[in-house]
Amino acid sequence: MTRVLITGATGFIGRAVADAAARRGMDLRLLIRSDKYIDQVKHLRFERVDGDLTEPESLRRACEGVDAVFHVAAMYSMWVRDRSLLIRTNVEGTRAMIRAALDAGVRKIVYTSSVAAIGHRDDGRPSDETVEWNLAWTKDAYTESKHLANRVAKEFIAAGAPIIIVYPGAPIGWGDIKPTPTGQMYVDYINGRVPGYFPGGFSIVDVDDCGEGHLLAYEKGRLGEGYILTNRNMWLKEIYALTAEIAGVPERKLCLPKWGAVMFGCIAEWWSNHVTHKPPVLTCGGARMTALPPFYTGEKAVRELGLTFRPIRESFERAIWCFYQRGLIRRKPRTGSPSAT
C-alpha cells in the first residue's frame, strides 16, 4: 500500500486531494497544523502528524517512511497586514517541505503551485505552462509569494529532485468553509456587498476535479513537468450572472471601468490596513490581476493525464449550497440541491 503525506488536508484543495488519494486505497498521513477545520477530514481514515511549515523539525518527522508527498498547504490570502507571513509560509515553507521530503528519501513529490505563478500573454490567448511569470507590476502579495515558491520548486527540480508541479485555477465547489478569497467573492455577491462587476475574470476549476488532477499528476505526470488544472475561463459578468441565477438574487448590471475597480480596490485595502483591520472586498493587487483577465488552458493535463471536468454549473451549485448550509449566505439557493454534493 502506498503511504502518502498530504499537507494542508484540512484546507479546501487539500481535502479534495485527500479524498482522491483515499479513493485509490492509499495509506494517508496528514500534516495537521490546527484543529480549526479538522471536520474537513473526519470521514477519512488517516494517521495524524502535528506540524507546521515554519517548523522544519516537524516536517522531517512527518516525512519519515512515506512514499510520496503532496505539498498542498499554503497561505491563500489576498490581504494580510504582515506580508512577510506569506513569504515565510508559502516560500520558505515550501523550501523546508521539499528538503525534508528529499532528506527522508521520498520517491515523488507533487507540489501545489497556482496559476498565479504563471505569466500573462499580451496576445489575448490563455496562458499555458511555458509562459514565464511577468506579473510583478500587479504588486499582489499572494501572487508574488506563489511565484517565488514555484521558483524554489523549480530550483530543486534543476538539481534532480523528483517533483511534479500542478497549477490549480481558482477553485470552486463543495467544502469551501473558510471561505477562500474566491469563495468570499461569491458570498459577498450573494449577500449584496458587491454592487456590480468590471471587465475581468477567472480561470475556474471544481475543487474535486482539482483533487483528482493531483493524483493523476502523481500517477501519470512526468517528473520535472508542470500541469495547469483548470476547466473554464469565465468573465466576471458570466460568473456573477450564474451565481445570481443559482442563488436567486438580483443580477447587478453596473459595470465599472477597470481603472475604477483598481481605484476601489486600493481604497478598500487602505481602509482595511488603517481602519477596520479586516479583509477588504477587493484589494489593489487583486483588482489588477482580475482585470487582466488571468485566463489559462488546462489542455496539457487533459492530454497527458486524462483529466476530465464536471459541468461548471454543477460546480457553482455545489459551492453555493455549501455556503448556504454553513450559514455564510442567508438565502436558500434556487437551483441545484444538496444531493449534488
Buried (B, 14 or more C-beta within 10 A) or exposed (E): EBEBBBBBBBBBBBBBBBBBBBEEEBBBBBBBBEEEBEEBBEEBEBEBBBBBBBBBEBBBBBBBEBBBBBBBBBBBBBBBEEEEBBBBBBBBBBBBBBBBBBEBEBEBBBBBBBBBBBBBBEEEEBBBBEBEBBBEEBEBBBBBBBBBBBBBBBEBBEEEBBBBBBBBBBBBBBBBBBBBBBBBBBBBBBBEEBEBBBBBBBBBBBBBBBBBBBBBBBEBBEEBBBBBBBBBBBBBBBBBBBBBBBBEBEBBEEEBEBEEBBBBBBEBBEEBEEEEEEBBBBBBBBBBBBBBBBBBBBBBBBEBBEBEBBEBBBBBBBBBBBBBBBEBBEEEBEBBEEEBB
